[in-house]
């Protein structure tokens, strides 16, 4: 459902004048090993690689150093609705991407469970569980173990806990958004290497150290062998292919926001931000469903839920021996599954 990461472009105020280059000289697609960076003239960029595209904003400092601020995905994205068909005393959650990290769910009474067993394998396409509202209480929290991501410290202070108050909702779609090295703030600079316009880029340290490294590389760019720059040097393309044009057109939209709602095809269970034909959508208030009268399709509508975020000390976390799901085909698990 939400395997593809949800994109949200950040707005960023551009301060100061460009000393070393004008924006028209900066914009373009810079390709390197296994990916690249596309700079747009509206201070936006996208850092892309295999099956990954992370947008963000950039700022050119007076000394020519470019600061990159990729968009930071929330750890958990939550959508909810009221669904009387599953029972008012029940809470149903569809978990997406939770196998990508070590995550926990904690009830209002403090009981905490791992969502998956350790090192899950032989995975299914959907993981849905229905809980007793009496045991869950009026809220639940999702907790991520960030230690599983060795580079998490480069993100600064991250809130690892998202609390969701049920209110009128009892049916949820929740996606875990795995941390990516593409989302780490970085630094860069424009250089010329062997007659090519290039972009130096580095984000594998804190911003100050990244800036210092870029300054040093820029100063010695003519003396450093090309093979030593493979991981940090991106050459500007002279022409724009169709894929680059489509990507640029897509990112030029000034207001790409998270979907405010998702629609689930009740019969198929598939989820999408828009129904097939919104013009023929009619709302059945009694059932709280939407009907596409032209295509005879019924939908549940899940609206975005804003969680409360805070920090949990995992060392003090008391985790129950059962897990919500067990996925371990290669070695049958002896762990008990939460019921």
C-alpha positions as CSV (number, residue, x, y, z in Angstrom):
1,X,0.0,0.0,0.0
2,X,2.5,2.6,1.1
3,X,5.7,0.8,0.1
4,X,6.5,3.8,-2.1
5,X,7.6,6.5,0.2
6,X,5.2,9.5,0.5
7,X,7.0,12.6,-1.0
8,X,6.7,16.1,0.5
9,X,8.8,18.9,-0.8
10,X,10.0,21.4,1.8
11,X,9.8,25.1,1.3
12,X,13.1,26.9,2.1
13,X,13.8,30.6,2.1
14,X,16.8,31.6,0.0
15,X,19.0,34.1,1.8
16,X,21.9,36.1,0.4
17,X,23.2,36.5,-3.1
18,X,25.1,33.9,-5.2
19,X,28.7,34.9,-5.5
20,X,30.3,32.0,-7.3
21,X,27.5,31.0,-9.6
22,X,24.1,32.1,-10.7
23,X,21.1,29.8,-10.3
24,X,20.9,29.2,-14.0
25,X,24.4,27.7,-13.8
26,X,23.5,25.5,-10.8
27,X,20.4,23.9,-12.0
28,X,20.8,20.7,-13.9
29,X,21.1,16.9,-13.5
30,X,24.4,15.7,-12.0
31,X,25.0,12.0,-12.3
32,X,27.4,9.8,-10.3
33,X,27.8,6.2,-9.5
34,X,24.4,4.6,-9.0
35,X,22.5,7.8,-8.8
36,X,22.6,11.5,-9.0
37,X,21.3,14.9,-7.9
38,X,19.0,17.1,-9.8
39,X,19.1,20.8,-8.9
40,X,16.1,23.0,-9.8
41,X,16.2,26.8,-10.1
42,X,13.6,27.2,-7.4
43,X,16.0,26.0,-4.6
44,X,14.6,22.5,-4.7
45,X,16.5,19.3,-5.5
46,X,16.1,15.6,-5.6
47,X,18.7,13.1,-4.6
48,X,18.0,9.9,-6.5
49,X,19.2,6.3,-6.8
50,X,17.9,2.9,-7.5
51,X,14.2,2.8,-6.5
52,X,14.7,6.0,-4.4
53,X,14.0,9.7,-4.9
54,X,14.3,12.1,-1.9
55,X,13.4,15.7,-2.5
56,X,14.6,18.7,-0.5
57,X,15.8,22.2,-0.6
58,X,19.3,23.8,-1.0
59,X,21.0,27.0,-0.1
60,X,24.2,28.5,-1.6
61,X,26.4,30.2,0.9
62,X,28.6,33.2,0.2
63,X,31.7,31.0,0.0
64,X,30.1,28.9,-2.7
65,X,29.3,25.9,-0.4
66,X,25.9,24.5,-1.1
67,X,23.9,23.2,1.9
68,X,21.4,20.4,1.2
69,X,18.4,19.7,3.4
70,X,16.6,16.6,2.2
71,X,13.0,16.1,3.3
72,X,12.7,14.0,6.5
73,X,10.0,11.4,6.4
74,X,8.0,10.9,9.6
75,X,8.9,7.5,11.1
76,X,5.2,6.5,11.0
77,X,2.4,7.8,8.7
78,X,-1.1,7.2,10.0
79,X,-4.5,7.2,8.4
80,X,-7.8,6.3,10.2
81,X,-11.5,6.0,9.9
82,X,-14.6,4.8,11.8
83,X,-15.7,1.3,10.7
84,X,-18.7,-0.1,12.5
85,X,-18.6,-3.3,10.4
86,X,-15.6,-4.6,12.4
87,X,-17.3,-3.8,15.8
88,X,-17.2,-0.8,18.0
89,X,-15.3,-2.8,20.6
90,X,-12.5,-3.6,18.1
91,X,-9.5,-1.8,16.6
92,X,-8.1,-2.9,13.3
93,X,-4.6,-1.9,12.0
94,X,-3.0,-2.6,8.7
95,X,0.7,-2.5,9.2
96,X,2.9,-1.6,6.1
97,X,6.7,-1.8,6.0
98,X,7.0,-2.8,9.7
99,X,9.3,-5.6,8.7
100,X,11.9,-3.0,7.6
101,X,12.8,-2.2,11.2
102,X,12.4,-3.2,14.8
103,X,9.1,-1.6,15.9
104,X,6.8,-1.9,18.9
105,X,3.2,-1.2,19.7
106,X,2.2,0.0,23.2
107,X,-1.3,0.1,24.6
108,X,-2.6,2.8,26.8
109,X,-2.1,0.6,29.9
110,X,1.6,0.2,29.0
111,X,1.6,-3.3,27.6
112,X,4.2,-3.4,24.8
113,X,4.6,-5.9,22.0
114,X,7.0,-6.3,19.1
115,X,5.2,-6.0,15.8
116,X,7.4,-8.7,14.2
117,X,9.7,-11.4,15.4
118,X,13.4,-10.7,15.0
119,X,14.7,-11.0,11.4
120,X,11.4,-11.8,9.7
121,X,11.5,-13.6,6.4
122,X,9.0,-15.2,4.0
123,X,6.9,-12.1,4.1
124,X,3.2,-11.7,3.1
125,X,1.9,-8.8,1.1
126,X,-0.5,-7.6,3.9
127,X,-0.4,-7.7,7.7
128,X,-3.7,-6.8,9.3
129,X,-4.5,-7.4,13.0
130,X,-7.7,-6.7,15.0
131,X,-7.3,-5.8,18.6
132,X,-9.7,-5.6,21.5
133,X,-10.4,-1.9,22.3
134,X,-10.9,-2.8,25.9
135,X,-7.3,-4.0,26.1
136,X,-5.9,-1.3,23.9
137,X,-7.6,1.6,25.7
138,X,-8.2,5.1,24.2
139,X,-4.8,5.3,22.5
140,X,-1.8,3.3,21.3
141,X,1.8,4.2,20.6
142,X,4.2,3.1,17.9
143,X,7.9,2.9,18.9
144,X,10.9,2.6,16.6
145,X,14.2,1.2,17.6
146,X,16.6,3.6,15.8
147,X,19.7,1.7,16.8
148,X,19.0,-0.6,13.9
149,X,20.1,2.3,11.6
150,X,23.8,2.9,12.2
151,X,23.5,6.4,10.7
152,X,20.6,7.6,12.8
153,X,22.8,9.9,14.9
154,X,23.3,12.1,11.8
155,X,19.6,13.0,11.9
156,X,20.0,14.8,15.2
157,X,17.3,14.3,17.8
158,X,14.6,12.1,16.4
159,X,11.4,11.3,18.3
160,X,11.0,7.6,18.3
161,X,7.5,7.4,19.6
162,X,4.2,8.3,17.9
163,X,1.1,8.3,20.0
164,X,-2.3,7.9,18.3
165,X,-5.5,8.8,20.1
166,X,-8.4,6.7,18.8
167,X,-11.2,9.3,19.2
168,X,-13.8,8.1,16.7
169,X,-11.4,5.9,14.7
170,X,-11.2,2.2,15.0
171,X,-9.7,1.3,11.6
172,X,-6.1,2.3,10.7
173,X,-3.6,2.2,7.9
174,X,-0.1,2.7,9.2
175,X,3.2,2.7,7.4
176,X,6.7,2.6,8.9
177,X,9.0,4.9,6.9
178,X,12.5,3.4,7.0
179,X,15.3,5.9,7.6
180,X,17.4,6.5,4.5
181,X,21.0,7.8,4.1
182,X,19.5,9.9,1.3
183,X,17.7,12.0,4.0
184,X,20.9,13.1,5.8
185,X,21.8,16.8,5.5
186,X,24.8,17.3,3.3
187,X,27.1,19.9,1.7
188,X,28.4,20.4,-1.8
189,X,30.2,22.8,-4.2
190,X,30.5,23.3,-8.0
191,X,33.8,22.5,-9.5
192,X,35.4,21.8,-12.8
193,X,37.2,18.4,-13.2
194,X,39.0,17.4,-16.4
195,X,36.9,19.9,-18.4
196,X,33.5,18.8,-17.0
197,X,31.2,20.8,-14.8
198,X,30.7,18.8,-11.6
199,X,29.1,18.9,-8.2
200,X,30.9,17.7,-5.1
201,X,28.5,16.2,-2.6
202,X,29.0,14.6,0.8
203,X,26.5,13.7,3.6
204,X,28.2,10.9,5.6
205,X,29.1,13.1,8.6
206,X,27.5,16.0,10.5
207,X,27.0,19.2,8.4
208,X,30.1,21.1,9.7
209,X,32.4,18.2,8.9
210,X,30.8,17.7,5.5
211,X,31.3,21.4,4.8
212,X,34.9,21.2,5.8
213,X,35.6,18.1,3.6
214,X,33.9,19.8,0.6
215,X,36.1,22.9,1.1
216,X,39.2,20.7,1.2
217,X,38.2,18.7,-1.9
218,X,37.3,21.9,-3.8
219,X,40.7,23.5,-3.0
220,X,42.6,20.4,-4.2
221,X,40.3,19.3,-6.9
222,X,42.9,19.4,-9.7
223,X,45.4,17.3,-7.7
224,X,43.0,14.5,-6.6
225,X,42.8,11.5,-8.9
226,X,39.4,10.9,-10.4
227,X,39.2,7.4,-8.9
228,X,39.4,8.9,-5.4
229,X,36.4,11.1,-6.1
230,X,34.0,8.5,-7.4
231,X,31.7,8.5,-4.4
232,X,31.5,12.3,-4.1
233,X,31.7,13.7,-7.6
234,X,28.7,14.1,-9.9
235,X,29.1,15.3,-13.5
236,X,26.6,17.6,-15.0
237,X,24.7,16.2,-18.0
238,X,25.0,18.3,-21.2
239,X,21.6,17.3,-22.5
240,X,18.3,16.4,-20.9
241,X,16.7,13.0,-21.7
242,X,13.0,12.4,-21.4
243,X,13.3,10.8,-17.9
244,X,15.0,13.9,-16.6
245,X,12.4,16.1,-18.1
246,X,9.6,14.2,-16.5
247,X,11.3,14.2,-13.2
248,X,11.9,17.9,-13.4
249,X,8.3,18.6,-14.4
250,X,7.1,16.5,-11.5
251,X,9.4,18.3,-8.9
252,X,8.6,21.7,-10.3
253,X,5.1,21.5,-8.8
254,X,5.4,24.0,-5.9
255,X,3.0,22.2,-3.5
256,X,3.5,18.5,-3.3
257,X,1.8,17.5,0.0
258,X,1.1,14.3,1.7
259,X,-2.3,12.9,0.7
260,X,-5.0,14.0,3.1
261,X,-6.8,10.7,2.7
262,X,-6.5,7.2,1.2
263,X,-9.3,5.2,-0.3
264,X,-9.5,1.4,0.1
265,X,-11.4,-0.7,-2.4
266,X,-13.5,-2.7,0.0
267,X,-13.7,-5.8,-2.3
268,X,-10.1,-5.9,-3.3
269,X,-8.4,-4.4,-0.3
270,X,-6.2,-2.2,-2.5
271,X,-5.4,1.3,-1.4
272,X,-4.8,4.5,-3.4
273,X,-4.9,8.3,-2.7
274,X,-7.8,8.8,-5.2
275,X,-10.7,6.6,-6.3
276,X,-11.0,5.6,-9.9
277,X,-13.6,8.2,-10.7
278,X,-14.2,10.9,-8.1
279,X,-17.0,12.5,-10.2
280,X,-19.3,9.6,-9.6
281,X,-18.5,9.2,-5.9
282,X,-21.5,9.2,-3.5
283,X,-21.2,9.1,0.3
284,X,-23.4,6.6,2.3
285,X,-23.5,8.2,5.7
286,X,-25.2,5.3,7.3
287,X,-22.4,2.9,6.4
288,X,-19.6,5.5,6.2
289,X,-18.5,4.3,2.8
290,X,-18.1,5.9,-0.6
291,X,-19.7,4.4,-3.7
292,X,-18.5,4.8,-7.3
293,X,-21.9,4.5,-8.9
294,X,-20.4,4.3,-12.4
295,X,-18.0,1.4,-11.8
296,X,-20.0,-0.1,-8.9
297,X,-17.0,0.1,-6.5
298,X,-17.3,0.8,-2.7
299,X,-14.5,2.5,-0.8
300,X,-13.5,3.1,2.8
301,X,-12.0,6.6,3.2
302,X,-9.0,6.9,5.6
303,X,-8.1,10.4,6.7
304,X,-4.7,11.5,7.8
305,X,-4.1,11.3,11.6
306,X,-1.6,13.6,13.3
307,X,0.2,11.7,16.1
308,X,1.8,13.1,19.2
309,X,5.6,12.6,19.0
310,X,8.0,12.1,22.0
311,X,11.0,10.2,23.1
312,X,10.9,6.7,24.7
313,X,13.9,5.2,26.5
314,X,14.1,1.7,25.0
315,X,16.2,0.5,27.9
316,X,13.2,1.0,30.2
317,X,10.8,-0.7,27.7
318,X,9.2,-3.9,29.1
319,X,8.3,-6.0,26.0
320,X,5.9,-8.9,26.2
321,X,7.2,-12.3,25.0
322,X,4.5,-12.5,22.3
323,X,4.7,-10.7,19.0
324,X,1.8,-9.4,16.8
325,X,3.1,-11.3,13.8
326,X,5.6,-14.1,13.2
327,X,7.1,-14.4,9.7
328,X,9.8,-17.1,9.7
329,X,9.4,-19.7,7.1
330,X,13.1,-20.8,6.9
331,X,13.1,-21.6,10.6
332,X,9.7,-22.2,12.2
333,X,9.4,-19.9,15.2
334,X,8.9,-21.1,18.7
335,X,7.7,-17.7,19.8
336,X,4.0,-17.3,20.7
337,X,2.0,-14.9,18.6
338,X,-0.2,-12.2,20.3
339,X,-3.9,-13.3,20.2
